[in-house]
Every structure is written in C-alpha cells, then in structure tokens.
Amino acid sequence: MKTLTSIAVGMIAAVAVALVTPILFAAPGAHGPNGEHIEISRDTAGTQHPRFEAATEQVELVGELQADGLRVYLHEFASNTPINDADMTLDYDGFNLSAAYDTEHGHYVIADAALVARLQQPGEHNLLLTVLSAQIADLVPASLIIAEQQAADQHGYDDHGHVPWGWLGALLVALVGGVWLGRTSKARAEVMA
C-alpha cells in the first residue's frame, strides 16, 4: 500500500510539473541594448497573436495583431524607456493610419477593421511606421509574417492556454486503473498463499 501511495504522489507531482513548465519559459520577445526585455501588459503576454519586432538607433518596437486592431509597444532603444508622447503613423499598402496612445495599457493602437482584415491574410506584410516626438523623428520598417496556420487561427478559435482536460482525464483513469490492478493482484496473491 505504501508503494501505491508513493506512485500516486509521484504521478501528481509529474502532472504539476507538466502544467507549470510552459509558464516558466514564456517571454515577450523584444530586447533592449543590454538584453533586457520590453515590458508589455499582462493581458497580451504569452499570447499567440502574430507579432513583429523592429528597431532603429533611436527606437525599438513590438507590434501585435489583435482581432480589434494593431497594438504597438514603443520604447527608446538606448534606455528601454517607454515613449508615450509620440505621433505614430502606419503606412501599408494604401493605408496611412494614425495610432492612438492607450494610457491605461501603455501601448499605441491602430483600430481599423479593413487594416486588420488585410494583415490577417497569409504572407509577408511590409510596414512602415513613422515616429515623431519632441526628441525623436524616425522611420521604422517592419515585417509582419502571417503563416497559413496563423491566418486560420485568427478566424477560428484559439486553443492556446487551455487546460488539456483530455490528457488529465486519461492520466486519472490510468492512475485509478493502476491502483485497482495493484490491489486486486495483491488480494489474489494473499488468497493463493
């Protein structure tokens, strides 16, 4: 019986490690000059939305395509400090759109349904972002690459981040079956002895 308890505890520990491990390796993506990460808001960290990174001598940015628009996180390259007072415009395939700064979430937003629909199409999308502030005037070229699967995921449901209930159920059935098999074989051995 002591062996079965230790096996059950080991299996529970293995499941806990399997569920926690992906969280430990999550990272936002862009880096500053000394390797530090750009801080992005918790509501988008770890998502599988299509994104791009770009940097010049003055700025670095990370863009993320969401269903409601394009979000852009803008930082000074040298200090990795957020830039929240810039005028930003996006030029892409006939679009010339201004970005609005979202003070609550700390990013710029370009909310245009036609732009989102066009950017969700598979292929490479070459973007040009213009950043103007009192200290900065910069053109930042960037490429957003949408694979066939990402395009399908943007229109379908996103299964990222869900608990694998099927696997957990199968593991539970295996655990209960192992305990039952161990008890019945032990009972048979006692009867035959």
C-alpha positions in Angstrom: 0.0 0.0 0.0 2.9 2.3 0.8 4.2 1.7 -2.8 0.9 2.7 -4.3 0.8 5.9 -2.3 4.3 6.9 -3.4 3.4 6.1 -7.0 0.3 8.3 -6.8 2.2 11.2 -5.2 4.9 10.9 -8.0 2.2 11.0 -10.7 0.6 14.0 -9.2 3.9 15.8 -9.0 4.6 14.9 -12.6 1.3 16.4 -13.7 2.0 19.6 -11.7 5.4 20.0 -13.3 3.9 19.4 -16.8 1.4 22.1 -16.2 3.8 24.7 -14.8 6.7 24.2 -17.1 5.3 26.2 -20.1 4.7 29.2 -17.9 8.4 29.3 -16.9 9.6 29.7 -20.5 7.2 32.5 -21.6 8.8 35.7 -22.8 7.6 38.9 -24.5 10.2 38.9 -27.3 12.0 42.2 -27.9 15.2 43.2 -26.2 17.0 46.4 -25.3 20.7 47.1 -25.9 21.7 45.2 -22.8 19.4 42.2 -23.3 16.6 43.4 -21.1 13.0 42.7 -22.2 10.5 45.3 -23.2 7.7 45.2 -20.7 4.3 44.6 -22.1 0.9 44.5 -20.4 -0.2 41.2 -18.8 -3.3 41.0 -21.0 -1.2 40.2 -24.1 1.9 38.5 -22.6 2.2 34.9 -23.7 -0.4 35.1 -26.5 0.0 33.5 -29.9 -1.1 36.6 -31.8 1.0 37.4 -34.9 3.7 39.9 -33.9 6.7 41.8 -35.3 9.7 43.4 -33.9 11.7 46.3 -35.3 14.5 48.6 -34.1 16.5 51.6 -35.2 19.2 53.6 -33.5 16.6 55.6 -31.7 13.6 53.3 -31.0 12.5 49.7 -30.7 9.0 48.5 -31.1 6.9 45.3 -30.9 3.7 45.1 -32.8 0.9 42.6 -32.2 -2.0 42.0 -34.4 -5.2 41.5 -32.4 -8.8 41.0 -33.7 -9.7 44.6 -32.8 -6.5 46.3 -34.2 -2.8 46.5 -34.2 -1.1 47.2 -30.9 2.4 48.7 -30.9 4.7 48.9 -27.9 7.3 51.7 -28.4 10.5 52.2 -26.4 13.7 54.3 -26.6 16.4 51.9 -27.8 19.2 53.3 -25.6 17.3 53.4 -22.3 14.5 51.0 -22.9 12.0 53.5 -21.5 8.5 53.7 -23.0 7.7 56.5 -25.3 4.1 57.7 -24.7 4.1 61.2 -26.3 4.9 60.4 -29.9 2.8 60.8 -33.0 2.9 57.4 -34.8 1.5 56.6 -38.3 1.5 53.4 -40.2 1.9 53.2 -44.0 1.0 49.9 -45.6 -0.4 49.0 -49.0 -2.5 52.2 -49.4 -3.3 52.6 -45.7 -2.0 55.7 -43.9 -3.3 55.5 -40.4 -2.5 57.3 -37.1 -2.1 55.4 -33.9 -3.7 56.5 -30.6 -1.9 56.0 -27.3 -3.7 53.9 -24.8 -2.6 55.3 -21.4 -4.3 52.5 -19.4 -2.4 49.7 -21.2 0.8 51.6 -22.2 0.7 50.9 -26.0 -0.3 52.5 -29.2 -3.4 51.2 -31.0 -4.4 51.3 -34.7 -8.0 50.2 -34.7 -9.1 49.8 -38.3 -11.2 46.8 -39.4 -10.0 46.9 -43.0 -6.4 47.0 -42.0 -6.8 44.0 -39.6 -8.6 42.1 -42.3 -5.7 42.8 -44.8 -3.0 42.0 -42.2 -4.6 38.6 -41.3 -4.1 37.4 -44.9 -1.2 34.9 -45.2 2.1 36.3 -46.4 4.7 38.9 -45.6 3.4 42.4 -44.9 6.0 45.2 -45.1 5.0 48.0 -42.8 6.5 51.5 -42.4 5.9 53.2 -39.0 6.7 56.9 -38.7 7.5 58.0 -35.1 7.6 61.7 -34.3 8.1 63.4 -30.9 10.0 66.3 -29.4 13.2 64.3 -29.3 12.7 61.6 -32.0 11.9 61.6 -35.7 12.3 58.1 -37.1 11.1 55.8 -39.9 10.8 52.2 -38.7 10.4 49.5 -41.3 8.9 46.2 -40.1 7.7 42.9 -41.5 4.7 41.0 -40.2 4.7 37.5 -41.5 1.4 35.5 -41.3 1.7 31.8 -41.9 -1.2 29.8 -43.2 -2.0 28.3 -39.8 -1.9 31.8 -38.1 -4.3 33.1 -40.6 -6.7 30.2 -39.8 -6.2 30.7 -36.1 -7.2 34.4 -36.4 -10.5 33.4 -37.9 -11.1 30.3 -35.9 -10.8 29.6 -32.2 -7.5 29.8 -30.3 -6.8 26.7 -28.3 -3.7 28.3 -26.7 -3.6 28.4 -22.9 -6.4 25.9 -22.2 -6.0 23.0 -19.7 -5.5 19.7 -21.5 -8.6 18.1 -19.9 -8.5 15.0 -22.2 -4.9 14.2 -21.1 -5.6 14.8 -17.5 -8.7 12.6 -17.7 -6.7 9.8 -19.3 -4.0 10.2 -16.6 -6.6 9.9 -13.9 -8.1 6.8 -15.5 -4.6 5.3 -15.7 -3.9 6.1 -12.1 -7.2 4.6 -10.9 -6.7 1.6 -13.1 -3.1 1.1 -11.7 -4.3 1.3 -8.1 -7.2 -1.1 -8.8 -4.9 -3.5 -10.6 -2.3 -3.3 -7.8 -5.0 -4.0 -5.1 -6.6 -6.9 -7.0 -3.2 -8.6 -7.7 -2.2 -8.2 -4.1 -5.5 -9.7 -2.9 -5.0 -12.7 -5.3 -1.5 -13.2 -4.0 -2.9 -13.3 -0.4 -5.6 -15.8 -1.4 -3.2 -18.1 -3.2 -0.7 -18.1 -0.3 
